[in-house]
Amino acid sequence: MKALVLHAVRDLRVDEWPEPEAGPGQVKVRVRAVGVCGSDVHYYTHGRIGDQVVREPMIVGHEGAGEIVDLGDGVTGLKVGQRVTLEPAHSCGQCEWCRTGKPNVCPNVKFCSTPPNNGLMCEFAVLSAEQCIPIPDALSFEEAAMLEPLQVSVHAANLVGVVPGETAAVVGAGCIGLGCMEMARAGGASRIIVTDKLGYRLDLARDLGADETVNVSEEDPADAVLRLTDGRGANLVFECTNKAAGAPQAYDLAGIGGRVCLVGIPEEDEICVDSHRPRRKELRVQYVRRSRHAAHQAITLVANGQVDVARWVTHRVGLAEAKKAFEMVSKYADGVLKAVVLPSE
């Protein structure tokens, strides 16, 4: 089969790769759509995320959807031809954290497109049955691929909670940020403020439900949020960027006694923050690790029309053009929000 393989920094090739077969408890899927995530781009541009380093050729991509073409022995509840969204994490199921309902922090987890595990930008993939989640017929494969980033936003909102009537701020209007914005709206936030440096993303945020937007290239975001909240700041802030500057900005936007949810994965390994301002405001800070049992929530939100993930997708390419898509995303070029690779076309 054909697969998109990362060999080294910015060395992304379409290779011939052995086509996998489903073993006991596994499912073989024809992959139809895979989103280009910021973490994929981290590996492409830096070859690593923290101590997770690409040391040998690796198939990239983890935001996937497709259709089942074969079932391994012992698989029940699924059938050939079924359309599924793909959960990229396969937790061990045996550790303390898996047994207490926190498989997203399983230290033994195998995650698609995280070294040394191959990803989903290939014609066929084999996953455990638990990683294949049926989707309604009304959902397209592109929408089903967007369920993975939406799950992260759902999980973030589940962790910190959204209180009806409060003010929420979102730092970064990428897909994760837009998802957190939607979760704040669904949770009853009375005012939602979104910040970003890209005007076209702020335009989409307004279209999808933001009450106010702040272009950080033109205005100090902390001053803007204080102005918009009569000096109080936001009750809840979701940080959804890939930059070290995101967390300090989130702390500044939060009001006294506020909550800050750090969802983004910064390119930098270390973040420098003023230790006094967040302490004096007695902020509650919550880190987020991927998602936890949020797939069915995400499916329901999209199927019921509460979240329009179809509008996140701005570019579509086949495997042959996928490297151009990675370059585009890495440079925020051509108005890109989410590029989707279609491996089977």
N, C-alpha and C positions, 0 to 999 in steps of 0.2 A: 504494500500500500504506500501511498504518499503521505509524508509527515513533515511538519515544520519543526526543524531541529536547530537548537542553539548550540553552536560549537565553541564559541568564545564571545567576548564582548563585541557586539554589533556584527557578529558572524552568524547570520541566520539563513539557513538553507532549506530548500525543499528536497528531502532525501527519500530514497526507496527504503522502506522499513519493513521488517517482518510483520505480516498481518497476524494479530493475536487471535487466540481461540479461547472460548469460555470454558473454564474448569468448574469443578463442583462449587455450587453456591454463587457462581458468577454469571454475568450477563454481557453479551457482546452487542455493542451499539454502533449503528452507522451514525457518525457525528454529522449533524446538519448545520450547526451554528455555534461559534465560540467567540465571546467578547475578548477584546484586548484590554486587560486590566492594568492598572498602574503598577502592580507588583510584577507583572510580566515585563513591563518596560524597565523596571529596576534591574531585573536580571539581564535584559538586553543591553542596557547602557552601562551597567556596573559589574555584571557577572556575579552579583551577590546581594543579599539583604541581611545585614548583620553578619552572623556567623554561618548563615546558609549560603554556601558557595557552590557555583556550578563548576564541577571538576571534570566532567565528561559529557559528551553530547546528550542533550535532553530535549524531548518533545515539550513544547511550551503550551500554555493555555489552560485555564481551569473554569471559565464561565461557559458551560456547555449545555447543549440539548441535542437530542437525536431520536432515532427510532430503533427499537430492539430487533435484532436480526437472528439471535440465537440465545438459548438458555442452557446453562450448565446443569448438571445433575443436581437434584434437590431443590431447585428454585421453584417456588410457588407464588401465586398472587400476581405474576406478571405473564405476558404473552408476547409472542413474536408479532411484530407490526405495531406494538404499542408505542405511543409518543411519550417521551420522558424528559424531564429536566435532570441534570446530573449533579449530584452532591459531590464536590471534589475531595472531601475529607473522609478517610476511612479510619476511624478510631479503633482502639484495641478492644474496647468493651469489657475489659477485665480490671483496669486500674481503679484506684480510689476515685478519680475524677469522673471516669465514665460511669461508675456505679452510683455516683451521687448526682447524675444528670448534667454533667459538665464536659461532654465529649470534645468540645472545641478546645479545651486546654489539656487534652490527653497528651502526655509526653511521648507516647509511642505512635501518635497519629501519622498516617501516610497521606500526604496532600498532593493532588495533581499539580505538576509543574513546580514542585518545590524539591530541590536536590535531595536525594537521588531519584525521585519519582517522576516518571514521564507524565506529560499533560495530555490535552484533548485536541490539539490542532493537528488532527490526522483523520484519515478516512474512517477508521474503525478504532474503537477503544473497548477494553474489557474492564468492568468494575464489579464490585460486589452487588448483590441484589438490593441491599439496603441503600445503595447510592443512586438507584434509578427510581425516580418518583414520577408516577403518571401525571400527565397534565390534561386539562380539558381540551376538547377538540377546537374550541374557539381561539385558543392561544397559538400564535405562530411560534416557530422554532426560535426566531430572534427574541421574541418576548420571553420565551422559556429560558433562554440563555441569560437574560437580564435578571432572572429570579435570584441568581447567586449574589450579585451585588445588592439587590434589594433585601435579601435575607440579612446581610450585614447591618443594614440600617434598621431593620425590624428588631434584630437582636440588641442593637445599641439602645433603642427606645425601650425595649423590655427591661434592660438593665437599670436605666436611670428613671424611667417613668416620665410621663408627660401629664402635668396637672392642668385640667381645664381652666382657661382664663389666664394662664401665665404667658409671659413673653419668652419666645425661643429665638435664639440666633444660630445661624449656621455659617461656619467659616469654610468656604470652598464650595463651589457650585458644580462639581463633577457629579457623576452618577451617585456616589455614596452620599454626597451632600444633598442632592435633590431627593434621594430616598429618605434621609433624615428629616428634611423639610416636610415631606409628605407624611411621615410618622408624627411629626409635631402637629400638623394640621388635623390628622385623623384623631389624635389624642385630645384635641380641643384647645390647643394654644390660641389665644385671642389675637396675638400679633407675632408674625414671623419675619425676622430680618435676615437676609442672606448677604454675605460679603464674598467678593472675588475680585480678581484683577482683569478678567476677560468680560467685555461688555456683552458679547453674544450669549454667554452662559447666564449672566444676570437677566438678560431679556427672557430666556427660557424659564428661569426661576420665577419671574413675575407671571408669565403665562400659566405656570403650573401651580401658582398659589401663594407666592411670597407677597407679603404686604408691603415690605420695603426692601430695597437693595442698596448696597454700598459698594462702589468701585474703589478698592483700596489703592489704586494707582492715582486716584484723583482726590481722595478725602481720607483723613485719619479715621479708621473704623471705630476706635474707642470713642472719639469725640462724636461721631455720627450716632452711635448707639445710645450714648448718654443724652444726646439731643432728642432722639426719637422716643426715649423712655422717661422724659422729664427728670433726668439725672439719676435714675434708679439702676440702670443696666439690665441685662437679661437674667431671667430666672434660671434658664437652661441654655447651655451653649454646646453645640456639636462641632467638634473640630474635625474637618474632613479633607485636609490638604495632604500633600506629600512633601511639605517643607518644614524645616525646623522652626520657622517663624510662625507657624500655625498655632502651636500651643500657647506661646506668650500672648498672641492676639486673643485667643479664646479666654484666657485668664482675665485680660483687660476688659473684655465685653461683658463678663459675668458681674452681676450685682452682688451685694452683700448677702451671704448665705446661699449663693447660687450653686448650681451643679454644672460641671464641665465634663463632657464625654469625649475622650480622645479616641477617635475612630481611624484617622488617617495613619498611613505608614510613611514617615519622613525618609527622604533619601539619606539624611545624615544619621550617624550612629549616636550622636550626643546632641542634646538640646539644652541651651542655657536660658534659664528663667530667673526673674527677680523672685527671690524666695519670700519677700515680705508682703507684697501686694496680695497674692492669693491667700497667705496666712491671715492677714488682717481682715480679709473678707470672709474667712472661714469657709472657703470653697470646698465642696465635695468633688473629688476628681475620680473619674472612672475610666480605666483603660478598657479597650474592646479587642477581643481576639476572634476574628472571623465571625462565625454565627453558631447558634445553638438551637436546634429543634425549631427552626423558623420557616422551613420550606412551605408547610401548608398554610401558614399565615400569609406568606408572600403570594402564593398561588391564589388564595381567596381575595386578597387586595386587588390583584390584577384582573382576575376573572370577573369581579364585581364592578370593575371600572373605577375603583377608588384611587388607583395609582396607574398612570399612563406611561409604562416603561417603553412603549414603542417609540415615543418621542425622544428617548435617550439616544437611539441609534441614528447616527448621522452619516456613516460610511460603511460600505459593504465591499469585501474583496474576496477573491479566491486565494488558494494557497500560493499561487505564483506571484501575487501582488502583496502578500502579507508583510514582507519586510518594509515595503513602502508605508504600509499602515502603521507599523511600529515606529518608523521615523516620524510620521505625521503626529502620532500621539505624543512622542517624546518632545516634540517642538511646539505642541499646541497649534499646529498648522491647519489651514483650510477649514477653520470653524469646526474642528472635530470635538465631539463630546465622547461618543463611544463608536469605535470601529469594530465591526464584526467580521470574522473570517468564516467563510462558507467552505469547509473542507471537501464536501462531496460534489461541488460544482466546478 
